[in-house]
Amino acid sequence: MIVKQCATFMLLGAAVLQPAYSQTAKYPDRSIRLIVPFPPGGSVDVTAHLDSELKKWARVIKERKMKAE
């Protein structure tokens, strides 16, 4: 009896979770904007460049913004 109830709950749980699992999107679905607030050649710029090069699975756009907007 208990085995039958456990099997029923497992099948019911799998049926409920299946639609949620199939609707997940691949991450990221658009490009990543990396804003560098410091001038080129500094340690932050080098780190941002290396970080964007290591992310081969995503398109990374580096932007330098020196001014407050």
C-alpha positions, 0 to 999 in steps of 0.5 A: 500500500505504501509503495503504491502511494509513493509511486503515485506521488512520484508520478504526480510530481514528475507530471507537475514539474515537466512543463516548468522544466521544458519552458526554461530559456538558455542563459543569456538570451541577449548580449551582456553589457559590461560598463567600465568607468575608468580610463583605458590601460588601468587595472579595471580595464585590463580585468574587464577585457580579460573577463570578457575574453573568458566568457566564450559562451556569451556575447560581451560588449565592453563600454567605457563611460567616463562621465556620470550620466 
